[in-house]
Amino acid sequence: MENKEFKLVITSLVPKTLEHIGKSGGLVRLLEIIGRMSRDYKVKIMLITADKDYARYFAENQIEADIKFIKSNLKFRTLWGLGIKSLLIILKFIFFYPKEFLAVGQRNIFYCASDLFWETLPAYFCRSWYKNIRWVQEIYHIYPHWKKRKGSFIFNFFGYHLQQFSFFLIKRKADLIFSLSDLLKEDLINSGFSKEKIAVSYNGIDCGYFEKLPAADTCYEGIFLGRLNYSKGIFDLIEIWKKVCAAIPQAKLVIIGGGDEKIKEDLKEKITALNMKNNIEVLGYLENKKAYALLKSSKVFLFPSHEEGWGIVINEALACGLPVVSWDLLVYKSIFENYVIQIKENDIEKFSNEVIKLLKNKELRNQIGLAGKEFIKKYSWDNVAENEYQMIKNL
């Protein structure tokens, strides 16, 4: 029987996510949580989107949803054009569609799975104008100041300031804010968010899925899985693996993930420049089953990311029984305790030595992998969905 208490409204009003192929950690989280809310608690889901891929993800995850498309015939090929088109689609929704889409006599909960402005802006205006709307916001990570980030000046500058703009809106109108960790909650409070509105909601893992998943026939000594951008430390990977191969000449690293074509080309150029073409494969984006099968068959997971709100792929690597080596981001201590090998940030030598030690000692590798696999079971998507459902229900 359909749950009549409230309806969850998900908006994704960007026409096409430029230069990003595959699912982000935030999207994985969204699909896991609302899938369970729909299935286990019979919550009605509405997806309002301009991106057919978003709707496809819902179908692939067997999430029943009332899908509404906001269309635009404008055609742009540049990033600036995409921004203009996105803004026009958002304005079109805000001013013309809410009354048509939103349920009357029932609470409509805008559930924003990211703090990107194309999600927060519609939620802000609809929360301001309609009495039967509540706004639930997920926040995963606070961007460092744009001057401190590597990569594109334009992306970093606008990314930072647009997040600050979203935070301005969230502080004023959001009814409930889910923070990924206690550490992030404290940072949000120190940034001016209301303590009373923030609840901690962890990431989860479906250990049963990874347990049943067959491993690939191909075995790599090292594997990276994630978005290909500067903040993920992908260029650190090449330097780390160069040192690994000095000790283990035949060691192979596979890099899996979608991203900006320019970054991919720069990555391949660096691999060639360091004479590592025979030791590093860049496969790009792979479908989940193929990517996870390779993850499960590999020996060590390398994750030298410099910024994370959680690092959901670490959950997945641990569930596959792999030892994980990462930089010592502060958030990891509270989440993963000592079950992830954390190296002082930017110490390439020490990172590579730890990988070499694991590759040369199968018994140690298996011991750490099994301990991590058991530990990660504490984080369950079922518990996350139940906790969020109960808090949303009480709004």
N, C-alpha and C positions, 0 to 999 in steps of 0.2 A: 504494500500500500504506500502511495506517495506521501512523503512527509510534508505536511501543510504549514509547518511552523515558519519556514522561511525559504527563500530561493537564493542560491548563490549565483551572482552575475560576474562572469569573467570577461574582461575586455582586452583585446589586443588589436589596436587600431593602426598599427604600422602595416603598410601594404605588402612589404616584403623585407625581411630582415637582411639587410645588405651585408655581404661578406661574412656571414655566419651560417655555417652548414651544420645541421645536427642540433641536438637538444642541449641547452645549458643546464647547469645544476639546478637553477631555479625552476626551469620547466619540468625537469624530472620530478622535483619535489611536488610541484603543483599537480601533476598527473597522478602521482601516488596518493596524495591526500584526497583530492576531490573524487578520484575513482572509488576510494573506500567510502567517502561520504555518500556518494550516489548509490553504491551497491549495498552497504551495510546499514545505512541510516535513511535510505530512500529520499535523500535531499534532491530537489529538482535543481538542475544545473542549466544555466543559459550562457552560451558563448557568443559574444558580439565581437566580430573580427573582420579585418580586411585582408587576412592572410590565409590562403587555402591550406598551407602546410600546418597551421595551428589546428584547423579542423581535422586534418588527416591524423595528427597525433592523438586526438581524442578518439577517433575511430579505431586506430591501432591498439589503443589501450582499453577498448570496449567500454568507453564512458558514454553513457546515455546523456545527451545534451540537446537542448533546443538551440540550434545554431542560426545566428542571424549575420548576414554579410552586409557590411557597409562598403559600397562600391564607389569607385571613382574612375572616370575615363581619362584622367590626366596621365600623361606618359612622361616620365623623367628618367634620365640615365645616370645622373650624378648624385653624389651624397647630398648635396644641397637641394637638389630637386626632390629627392626622397623626403627630406625634412619638410619641405613646403607641402608636398602631397599629404604627408602624415598629419600636419597641422590642420589642413583643410578637412581631412576625414574626421579628425577629432571634433572640430567645430561643427561639422555637419551632424555628427551624432549628438553633441551636447544640445544643439538648438532645435533639432527636428525629430529625433527618434525616441527619447526616453519615455514619453507618454505611450508610445506605440508598443514598446518592448516590455516595460516593467509591469509587474503584477499589481492589480488593485486589490486592496483588502488583505495584503500579505506583505511581510517584511522582505524587502529586496536587499541582500547583503552584497555590496560591491567587494569582491575578494581580489585584492591586487597582489599578484604573485611577484611583483618586482616594484622598485621605486622609480622606474623609468617614467618620464613625464607623460608618455602616451597612455599610461595606466592611471597615474595619479590625477591628471587634469580632469578627465571625465568623472572620476569618483568625487573629486572636490566640488565640482559644480552641481552634480546630481545630489550629493549630500546636502548642499546648501539650499537647493530649491525644492526638494521633495521630502515630506515628513515621514514617509514609510521606507526610507533608505537609511541603511547603516553602512559604515565603511570599515573594512578589515584590511590592514596593511601588513605585508611581510617585508622585513628589512634584513638583509643578509650581511651587509658589509658597508662600512663608511670609507669612501675613497680618500686616499691621502691627498694632500694638496697637489694640484696639477704640476707644480714645478718639481716635485719630488719623484714623479713617475717617469719611467723609461717609455720610449715609443713616440708615437705621433703627437706633436704639440697640439694640433687642432683637436684630435680625439680626447686627449687628456684635459685640455682647457674646457671644452664644452661638456665633457663627461662630468667633471667636478662641479661646474656651476649649475648644470641641469639637475644633478643630484641635490645640491643645496636648495634649488628652487622647489623640487619635489618635497624636501624636508620641511620647507616653509609651509606648503599646503597640508602636509600630513599633520604637523603640529597643531594646526588650527581646526581641522575638521574630522580626522580619523577617530573612530570610536574605540578601536582595539588594534594594538600593534604587536605583531609576533616578532620577537628577536631570536636569532638562531642560538645565542649563547648568553650566559650570565655576563661574560666580559663585554659583549656588544651592548647588552642592556645598560651596563654602567656607563659606557661611552655615550649612549643615546641620552641618558639622563643628564650627563655632563654637557651635552650639546643643546639642552633646553627642552627635551621631550618630557611629557608628564609621566612620572613614575607610575601613577595609578592606571595608566592606559597600556602599559607594556607588560607582556607575558612572554616567558621564554618557551620556545617550541623548537625542539631539536630536529635534526635530520634523522632519517631512519635508513633501514636496509631490509630487503626481502631476502634473507639468508637461504630460504628454501629454493628460490629461483636459481641462485648461483650454485647451490648444492647439486641440483638436477642438470645444470648446463654442462654439456660435454666440452672437454678441452680440445683445442685445435691440435692438429698433427705437428704443426710447426712450433718449435720451441726457441724463443729468443732469451738471451741472457738478461737483457734489460728491456723494460717497456715503459712508455709514457703514454697516457691517455688523457686528453683534455683539449681545450680550445688553444689554437695556435696564436698567441699574442705575447707581447713582451712581458707582461706581468706574470705569466705562467713560467717564466724562466727557461723558455725553450732554447735560448742561445747559450745559457749555462750548461744545458744538457750536452751540447757538442763538446765543450771544453772538458766536462766531467768524463765523457766517454773516451775522449782522446787519451786521458790518463789511465782509464781502465784498460784500454787496448795496449798500452805500453807494458802492462803486466800480464794481460791475457789477450794476445794478438788476434785470436779468432772470435772474440766476443762480439755479439751482434745486438744492436739496440733497434727497436721499432718505435716509431713515433706515429701515433694515431690521433686524428682530430681535424676538424675543419677550421677555416679561418681565412683571413685576408690573403689574397694571392701574392701581394707584394711581400708580405712576411714569409710566405712559403718559399718564394724565390730567394729572398735574403738568407733563409735557413739553408737551402740547398747550396747556395754559393759558399756559405761558411763551411759546410760539410766538405765541399770540393777543395776549398782553400786549405783545410786541415788534413787533406788526403784521407778522408774517412768514408768515402763512397762505398767501400766494401764492408764497412762495419755498421753503417746506419741506414735504415730504410725509412722513408717518409711515405706512409700509405695514405695520408689524408683522412677524410671522413669515411668511416665504415658503419654499417648498420649495427645495432646493439649486439645481436647474437654473434656476429663475426668478431666484433671488437672484444667482447667479453670472453669468447672462446680463446682468443690469443692472450688475453690477460691471464686466464686460468692456466694456460700452458707455459707461461713464461716463468722466469726464476726470481727476478727482483723488480719491484715497481719504483721508478724514480719520479719524484714530484718536487722539483725545485721552484715551486711557485713562490712569488714574493708577496702576494696579497690573497687572502682567502677569508671568507666569513665562516667557512667550515672545511670545504674540500671534500665534496660528496664522493668523488672518485676514490678517495682513500677508503671510504666505507666499502666500496666495491672491490678494491684490491685486497683488503683484509678478508672480506667474505670469500674471496677466491684462494685464500691461504698464502698470499705473497707477503714477504717482508717489505716494508715501505721505508724508503729513505727520503727525507724532506729537509727543507730549511727549518730553523727553530722559530716558527711564527708563534707568537704569544698565545693565540687562540687554540693551538694544537694541544698544549699542556692540559687544559681543562677538559677537552673533548676526548683525546686519545690517550691521555696519561703517558705511560712509558711504552705503549705498544706500537709506536711509530718511532723509528730512529731519526732523531732530530739533530741536525748539524748547524753550527753557528753560521748565520746567513753570510753568503758570499765566500765561504771557505771551500773553494773548489777542490783543493788538495785533500782535505779531510773527508769531503763528500765522496770523492772517487775511491779513497782508501777503504771507506766503509763498504762500498759496493764490491770492491775487490775481495774483501774479507768474506762477505756473504757468498760470492760466487765460488770461492775456493773451499768453502766449508759447507758441504751439503747438510750435515747434521745440524749445524747452527741455523742454517737457512730454514730447514724444516721446523725446528724448535720455535723460532720466532714467528714463522708463518702460522703454525697451529695455535700458538698463544693468541695472536691477533685475531684469528678466525673465531676463536671462542669468545674473546672480549667483545667483538663488534655485535654479537647477538643481543647485547643490552639495548641497542637502538632499534626499535621496531616501528615500522610505518603504521601498523595497526594502532599502537599506543599514541603516536603523534596525531593520527586522524581522530581518534576518540577524544583526546584532550582538546583539540581545536574545535571539534563539533560541540562539545559541552560548553565551551566558553562563548562560541558564537550564538548558541541557542539562548544564552542568558542575556544577550545584548538588549 
